[in-house]
């Protein structure tokens, strides 16, 4: 899978530079012209170049899912420039076949520092490209290389080359730890407004061998919010509190998630999820409601309109995954599935979230008790994602049902060309529905609840 290839290319790049740094250090320390050592050095630099090219191809073709789109070009530059520049300089110094000159060891070791800095650049991305994302890796490389250059010119008896290399690499690793710290510290915490909590009426409903937890806020026309993958209705708490002055807002934990039960973990279907939504509405005292579904919740909303049109007064679909409109979904989901099989559910879930371009601010706004409510990443990536995307809703049937539909896409998702945004215009066209722009990204209802709630009000009133 492409995600595994990206990790392999990064690992190969660091390994090749490590071998090259070790060989040049030993060569400089011995002072001889060992042909075998030169050949290993040349081969290591060649492997580093190939790994950098492969990594860059994945960046620019968007085949990897760790990098944000805005980071593709800076990441490519950080990957390609060191092997090209250093490789050319080393080749020039070793051009003499009889007694080639050994290049300064700190040249090659600087390539290792740059590879380590690139790793930090890729594995700890912000949601949007920031100056610190580029400056910190460049400064790590420059400082470590400069220290190494100064140390390498000391007399050998006071600072042997091998010790110099070990010390400089240690400095680089320490600086990389600083990179992570700076990256974490400069992620802007969401400026969440002080939203007044409103009284919550909680309930539980037994349906099809499971028990669903639901909550009701406010008074007014019923508004049902359906959560996406992860299925925890608590992610809508801030939105529900804001909308409770105009609607009776109903949220619920989908079966298998959070405070609801999961008696059949291998069973998942959109049709059953739609029946669950009807059961929750009935338990809340309603036969129909305006329905809002985001991400996978949008697919459930579409299925609800197809199977139970009388239960849906109006449907708003926000950034639903639509693989039948964009084939790149298959590549992406196959990569996530491959990651789960090879490395486990947590890396796969991280890959999925990064692939959707969700910035760190959204995770900072996650309800603090989400994990304690029974969040199961293995169930999300192993069962829910596959189930949500296996059988698409019947779009033609929905269009003929007479249910009014509004399609919504986040401004940032649309601008970055994210997968969850590319199919929405075609869905809107097929359903003869308006396409409206919401603020931010896929989870902006978490870190920008006021803006998102305002856009939702306007879209439902239109």
PyMOL commands that set and color helices and strands:
alter all, ss='L'
color gray80, all
select helices_A, chain A and resi 2-30+35-60+69-93+105-123+131-152+161-185+233-243+270-283+296-307+309-311+328-343+345-355+360-364+371-373+377-390+395-401+411-415+419-422+424-430+444-447+449-461
alter helices_A, ss='H'
color red, helices_A
select strands_A, chain A and resi 200-207+210-217+221-226+247-252+289-294+312-318+404-410+434-438
alter strands_A, ss='S'
color yellow, strands_A
deselect
rebuild
show_as cartoon
